[in-house]
Amino acid sequence: MAQVFIRSFIGLGSNLDGPVAQVERALVALAQLPDSRLSAVSSLYRSAPIGPPGQDDYINAVAMFDTCLPPLALLDALQAIEKQQGRVRGERWGARSLDLDLLLYGGEVISEARLSVPHPEMLRRNFVLQPLFELAPELSFPDGSSLRERVAHCGDTGLVKLREARRS
């Protein structure tokens, strides 16, 4: 029986320990996950931090990712990559070596103790919406809203594109 791949989108962010290198290493690790394939990666963006003052700017990107892994297994894999790259969970919205967020998993709506999909904050964050728009401009969210509408509403204030998108 053929494997069924689910189109997913993963947000990547870092503002510690060489953020660009952190994001690049995470992309390599994503590409090596079993029963999965990294399909495309957005441009890298620099954005101002959300949360406690005194943090460095973040480097952000979004990966288009096709996987056969169930959502919680994918979450576990993402958290394992974060841990391998020195992520220590502490202050909410505090500085971090790597943050990997499961933004979308097919058209599913998931509400579990450990996982909410679509990611609950993504529609308010231009550092997620702009790179996502590069990869899937015609995307619609499970609530019926379009990515195009959300990007127009959110804008790109405070974002600086650092590197063009790379397609796998």
PARO-856807 format. One line per 5 residues: their letters; for each residue x, y, z of N, C-alpha, C. Coordinates in nm, 3 decimals. Layout:
BEGIN
A = X/Y/Z/X/Y/Z/X/Y/Z ~ ...
END
This chain:
BEGIN
MAQVF = 0.084/-0.118/0.000/0.000/0.000/0.000/0.088/0.124/0.000 ~ 0.055/0.221/-0.082/0.133/0.344/-0.094/0.119/0.430/0.031 ~ 0.228/0.496/0.065/0.225/0.589/0.178/0.144/0.713/0.140 ~ 0.070/0.765/0.235/-0.005/0.888/0.215/0.067/1.001/0.288 ~ 0.113/1.096/0.210/0.185/1.210/0.268/0.087/1.323/0.295
IRSFI = 0.104/1.386/0.411/0.025/1.501/0.453/0.112/1.626/0.436 ~ 0.060/1.725/0.363/0.132/1.852/0.346/0.123/1.930/0.476 ~ 0.239/1.959/0.532/0.248/2.032/0.658/0.339/2.153/0.640 ~ 0.326/2.246/0.730/0.413/2.364/0.729/0.470/2.380/0.869 ~ 0.601/2.404/0.874/0.672/2.416/1.000/0.739/2.553/1.006
GLGSN = 0.714/2.626/1.114/0.780/2.753/1.137/0.911/2.731/1.209 ~ 1.014/2.800/1.166/1.147/2.790/1.228/1.188/2.927/1.278 ~ 1.246/2.933/1.397/1.295/3.058/1.451/1.409/3.036/1.546 ~ 1.499/3.134/1.552/1.613/3.129/1.644/1.665/3.270/1.667 ~ 1.710/3.295/1.791/1.779/3.421/1.817/1.898/3.402/1.911
LDGPV = 1.946/3.280/1.923/2.064/3.250/2.006/2.160/3.157/1.930 ~ 2.287/3.164/1.968/2.386/3.065/1.925/2.396/3.054/1.773 ~ 2.410/3.165/1.703/2.421/3.163/1.558/2.290/3.129/1.492 ~ 2.191/3.220/1.498/2.056/3.189/1.452/2.045/3.137/1.309 ~ 2.120/3.194/1.215/2.112/3.145/1.077/2.159/3.000/1.071
AQVER = 2.270/2.971/1.137/2.322/2.834/1.139/2.224/2.739/1.210 ~ 2.159/2.787/1.315/2.059/2.704/1.385/1.946/2.664/1.290 ~ 1.895/2.761/1.214/1.786/2.733/1.121/1.834/2.638/1.011 ~ 1.954/2.661/0.959/2.007/2.572/0.854/2.025/2.429/0.906 ~ 2.077/2.414/1.027/2.093/2.278/1.085/1.958/2.212/1.105
ALVAL = 1.859/2.290/1.147/1.725/2.234/1.167/1.667/2.186/1.034 ~ 1.691/2.258/0.926/1.641/2.216/0.795/1.706/2.085/0.752 ~ 1.834/2.070/0.779/1.902/1.942/0.749/1.839/1.830/0.830 ~ 1.812/1.856/0.958/1.752/1.753/1.044/1.610/1.719/0.997 ~ 1.533/1.819/0.956/1.398/1.793/0.905/1.404/1.703/0.781
AQLPD = 1.498/1.732/0.694/1.510/1.655/0.570/1.546/1.508/0.596 ~ 1.596/1.479/0.715/1.637/1.343/0.748/1.532/1.265/0.828 ~ 1.419/1.328/0.859/1.316/1.257/0.936/1.258/1.144/0.852 ~ 1.227/1.031/0.916/1.173/0.917/0.842/1.032/0.945/0.789 ~ 0.999/0.880/0.679/0.865/0.888/0.620/0.822/1.032/0.595
SRLSA = 0.917/1.115/0.557/0.892/1.258/0.539/0.985/1.312/0.431 ~ 0.946/1.427/0.376/1.036/1.495/0.283/1.016/1.646/0.294 ~ 1.128/1.714/0.293/1.130/1.860/0.293/1.107/1.905/0.150 ~ 0.996/1.972/0.123/0.958/2.007/-0.015/1.009/2.144/-0.058 ~ 1.007/2.241/0.031/1.051/2.377/-0.002/1.075/2.453/0.127
VSSLY = 1.156/2.558/0.114/1.188/2.643/0.229/1.176/2.788/0.185 ~ 1.113/2.869/0.268/1.098/3.012/0.239/1.232/3.083/0.251 ~ 1.230/3.210/0.216/1.343/3.297/0.245/1.363/3.303/0.396 ~ 1.482/3.343/0.436/1.508/3.372/0.577/1.473/3.519/0.601 ~ 1.413/3.544/0.717/1.374/3.680/0.755/1.432/3.712/0.892
RSAPI = 1.462/3.838/0.913/1.497/3.887/1.047/1.375/3.961/1.099 ~ 1.340/3.934/1.226/1.225/4.001/1.286/1.258/4.040/1.429 ~ 1.190/4.143/1.475/1.206/4.186/1.614/1.144/4.081/1.706 ~ 1.201/4.062/1.824/1.147/3.962/1.916/1.012/4.003/1.974 ~ 0.932/3.902/2.002/0.808/3.920/2.077/0.839/3.866/2.216
GPPGQ = 0.805/3.938/2.318/0.829/3.887/2.452/0.917/3.978/2.533 ~ 0.989/3.919/2.629/1.070/3.999/2.722/1.171/4.088/2.649 ~ 1.194/4.208/2.702/1.290/4.300/2.639/1.433/4.249/2.652 ~ 1.520/4.304/2.565/1.661/4.272/2.572/1.703/4.154/2.487 ~ 1.612/4.098/2.412/1.648/3.986/2.325/1.703/4.036/2.192
DDYIN = 1.786/3.953/2.129/1.830/3.981/1.994/1.716/3.952/1.896 ~ 1.728/4.007/1.774/1.631/3.978/1.669/1.632/3.829/1.637 ~ 1.521/3.784/1.581/1.506/3.644/1.540/1.536/3.627/1.392 ~ 1.578/3.508/1.357/1.583/3.462/1.219/1.466/3.365/1.206 ~ 1.381/3.386/1.105/1.261/3.303/1.086/1.254/3.251/0.943
AVAMF = 1.187/3.139/0.928/1.158/3.081/0.797/1.040/2.986/0.815 ~ 0.986/2.939/0.703/0.883/2.837/0.704/0.926/2.727/0.607 ~ 0.905/2.603/0.648/0.934/2.487/0.564/0.804/2.421/0.522 ~ 0.796/2.387/0.393/0.687/2.304/0.343/0.736/2.161/0.355 ~ 0.656/2.079/0.421/0.704/1.948/0.466/0.593/1.846/0.441
DTCLP = 0.626/1.740/0.373/0.530/1.632/0.348/0.570/1.513/0.435 ~ 0.472/1.459/0.508/0.505/1.355/0.604/0.395/1.250/0.616 ~ 0.437/1.131/0.650/0.344/1.024/0.685/0.333/1.012/0.837 ~ 0.414/1.086/0.909/0.411/1.080/1.056/0.280/1.138/1.107 ~ 0.219/1.074/1.208/0.101/1.134/1.270/0.142/1.263/1.343
PLALL = 0.046/1.351/1.369/0.079/1.484/1.426/0.163/1.479/1.554 ~ 0.127/1.396/1.650/0.203/1.394/1.776/0.342/1.335/1.757 ~ 0.357/1.240/1.666/0.490/1.185/1.637/0.576/1.293/1.570 ~ 0.515/1.373/1.482/0.587/1.483/1.420/0.627/1.587/1.525 ~ 0.537/1.619/1.615/0.570/1.712/1.724/0.687/1.660/1.806
DALQA = 0.684/1.531/1.840/0.796/1.472/1.916/0.927/1.485/1.839 ~ 0.923/1.462/1.708/1.044/1.474/1.626/1.094/1.618/1.624 ~ 1.002/1.714/1.612/1.042/1.856/1.613/1.105/1.894/1.746 ~ 1.046/1.848/1.856/1.102/1.880/1.987/1.236/1.812/2.010 ~ 1.256/1.694/1.952/1.386/1.627/1.962/1.493/1.707/1.887
IEKQQ = 1.458/1.761/1.771/1.553/1.845/1.696/1.586/1.970/1.777 ~ 1.486/2.033/1.836/1.510/2.150/1.921/1.608/2.117/2.033 ~ 1.584/2.006/2.099/1.669/1.965/2.212/1.812/1.936/2.165 ~ 1.826/1.869/2.051/1.960/1.840/1.996/2.037/1.969/1.967 ~ 1.966/2.075/1.939/2.029/2.203/1.906/2.032/2.299/2.025
GRVRG = 2.016/2.245/2.145/2.039/2.323/2.266/1.919/2.397/2.320 ~ 1.800/2.368/2.273/1.681/2.437/2.323/1.657/2.400/2.468 ~ 1.642/2.503/2.550/1.604/2.487/2.690/1.474/2.563/2.706 ~ 1.371/2.492/2.749/1.240/2.557/2.766/1.240/2.632/2.898 ~ 1.217/2.762/2.889/1.216/2.845/3.008/1.108/2.949/2.996
ERWGA = 1.151/3.074/2.997/1.060/3.187/2.993/0.975/3.188/2.865 ~ 0.845/3.207/2.882/0.755/3.215/2.766/0.797/3.330/2.676 ~ 0.810/3.300/2.547/0.850/3.395/2.444/0.989/3.452/2.470 ~ 1.068/3.379/2.548/1.206/3.421/2.575/1.299/3.380/2.462 ~ 1.424/3.422/2.473/1.525/3.388/2.373/1.540/3.237/2.364
RSLDL = 1.571/3.188/2.243/1.586/3.044/2.225/1.680/3.013/2.110 ~ 1.749/2.901/2.127/1.840/2.856/2.021/1.761/2.810/1.899 ~ 1.646/2.746/1.921/1.566/2.698/1.810/1.422/2.680/1.854 ~ 1.332/2.723/1.768/1.190/2.704/1.790/1.133/2.645/1.662 ~ 1.074/2.527/1.670/1.009/2.462/1.557/0.861/2.447/1.591
DLLLY = 0.776/2.510/1.514/0.632/2.507/1.538/0.562/2.438/1.423 ~ 0.477/2.341/1.456/0.391/2.279/1.357/0.275/2.377/1.333 ~ 0.279/2.444/1.219/0.182/2.548/1.189/0.053/2.489/1.135 ~ 0.067/2.401/1.035/-0.047/2.339/0.968/-0.014/2.193/0.941 ~ -0.115/2.109/0.953/-0.099/1.966/0.924/-0.216/1.929/0.834
GGEVI = -0.191/1.933/0.701/-0.300/1.915/0.607/-0.406/2.020/0.635 ~ -0.530/1.983/0.627/-0.639/2.074/0.660/-0.696/2.046/0.797 ~ -0.621/1.972/0.879/-0.674/1.929/1.007/-0.676/2.041/1.111 ~ -0.773/2.030/1.200/-0.780/2.112/1.320/-0.754/2.016/1.435 ~ -0.649/2.044/1.511/-0.609/1.956/1.622/-0.609/2.038/1.749
SEARL = -0.675/1.987/1.850/-0.679/2.054/1.980/-0.654/1.949/2.087 ~ -0.529/1.936/2.125/-0.488/1.841/2.228/-0.405/1.915/2.331 ~ -0.381/1.852/2.443/-0.305/1.917/2.550/-0.167/1.963/2.500 ~ -0.103/1.883/2.416/0.033/1.913/2.370/0.040/1.984/2.236 ~ -0.071/1.989/2.164/-0.063/2.038/2.027/-0.194/2.104/1.983
SVPHP = -0.180/2.224/1.929/-0.292/2.294/1.866/-0.253/2.330/1.724 ~ -0.334/2.285/1.629/-0.311/2.312/1.488/-0.444/2.353/1.427 ~ -0.449/2.460/1.350/-0.340/2.551/1.317/-0.278/2.613/1.443 ~ -0.150/2.646/1.430/-0.080/2.708/1.543/-0.160/2.830/1.589 ~ -0.191/2.839/1.718/-0.283/2.943/1.766/-0.237/3.087/1.746
EMLRR = -0.108/3.112/1.732/-0.059/3.249/1.718/-0.024/3.287/1.575 ~ -0.024/3.191/1.484/0.033/3.216/1.351/-0.038/3.326/1.272 ~ -0.168/3.342/1.289/-0.241/3.438/1.207/-0.215/3.582/1.247 ~ -0.146/3.603/1.359/-0.111/3.737/1.405/0.037/3.769/1.385 ~ 0.112/3.678/1.325/0.258/3.693/1.318/0.304/3.704/1.173
NFVLQ = 0.348/3.823/1.136/0.392/3.842/0.999/0.518/3.762/0.968 ~ 0.599/3.730/1.069/0.720/3.651/1.046/0.687/3.505/1.018 ~ 0.560/3.467/1.034/0.512/3.336/0.991/0.436/3.351/0.859 ~ 0.346/3.447/0.852/0.259/3.461/0.735/0.335/3.497/0.608 ~ 0.430/3.589/0.616/0.505/3.629/0.495/0.584/3.512/0.436
PLFEL = 0.662/3.438/0.516/0.733/3.324/0.456/0.638/3.214/0.409 ~ 0.529/3.193/0.481/0.430/3.095/0.438/0.371/3.134/0.303 ~ 0.347/3.263/0.283/0.292/3.314/0.158/0.385/3.285/0.040 ~ 0.516/3.292/0.064/0.612/3.259/-0.042/0.591/3.116/-0.093 ~ 0.559/3.026/-0.001/0.550/2.885/-0.034/0.413/2.844/-0.087
APELS = 0.307/2.907/-0.038/0.171/2.862/-0.070/0.076/2.981/-0.075 ~ 0.091/3.070/-0.173/0.010/3.193/-0.176/-0.140/3.168/-0.187 ~ -0.180/3.055/-0.238/-0.323/3.026/-0.256/-0.381/2.946/-0.139 ~ -0.305/2.929/-0.034/-0.347/2.848/0.080/-0.472/2.906/0.148 ~ -0.560/2.817/0.188/-0.675/2.853/0.272/-0.661/2.781/0.404
FPDGS = -0.701/2.847/0.510/-0.694/2.790/0.644/-0.821/2.710/0.672 ~ -0.816/2.621/0.771/-0.936/2.541/0.803/-1.059/2.625/0.836 ~ -1.041/2.750/0.881/-1.157/2.835/0.912/-1.216/2.900/0.786 ~ -1.156/2.872/0.669/-1.207/2.926/0.544/-1.139/3.055/0.500 ~ -1.062/3.118/0.587/-0.993/3.242/0.549/-0.875/3.207/0.458
SLRER = -0.836/3.304/0.376/-0.725/3.280/0.285/-0.597/3.341/0.341 ~ -0.486/3.278/0.307/-0.357/3.331/0.346/-0.336/3.470/0.286 ~ -0.380/3.487/0.163/-0.365/3.617/0.096/-0.432/3.728/0.178 ~ -0.554/3.702/0.227/-0.625/3.801/0.310/-0.549/3.828/0.440 ~ -0.502/3.721/0.502/-0.431/3.735/0.630/-0.302/3.814/0.614
VAHCG = -0.228/3.788/0.506/-0.103/3.860/0.482/-0.131/4.008/0.459 ~ -0.235/4.038/0.382/-0.270/4.178/0.355/-0.306/4.250/0.485 ~ -0.373/4.182/0.574/-0.412/4.242/0.702/-0.293/4.258/0.796 ~ -0.202/4.163/0.795/-0.090/4.161/0.889/0.027/4.251/0.845 ~ 0.049/4.260/0.713/0.158/4.342/0.662/0.295/4.281/0.686
DTGLV = 0.398/4.358/0.650/0.535/4.307/0.666/0.622/4.401/0.749 ~ 0.561/4.489/0.826/0.635/4.583/0.908/0.731/4.510/1.001 ~ 0.855/4.555/1.001/0.955/4.498/1.091/1.025/4.375/1.040 ~ 0.991/4.329/0.920/1.058/4.213/0.862/1.165/4.258/0.763 ~ 1.277/4.187/0.765/1.384/4.211/0.669/1.417/4.077/0.605
KLREA = 1.400/4.069/0.471/1.434/3.945/0.402/1.586/3.936/0.391 ~ 1.642/3.824/0.435/1.788/3.806/0.435/1.838/3.722/0.320 ~ 1.761/3.621/0.284/1.807/3.526/0.182/1.686/3.473/0.108 ~ 1.698/3.461/-0.022/1.587/3.413/-0.103/1.551/3.269/-0.071 ~ 1.428/3.235/-0.103/1.374/3.100/-0.080/1.457/2.998/-0.156
RRS = 1.455/2.876/-0.102/1.524/2.766/-0.168/1.422/2.656/-0.190 ~ 1.420/2.604/-0.306/1.327/2.494/-0.340/1.403/2.364/-0.342 ~ 1.342/2.261/-0.288/1.406/2.129/-0.288/1.374/2.055/-0.414
END
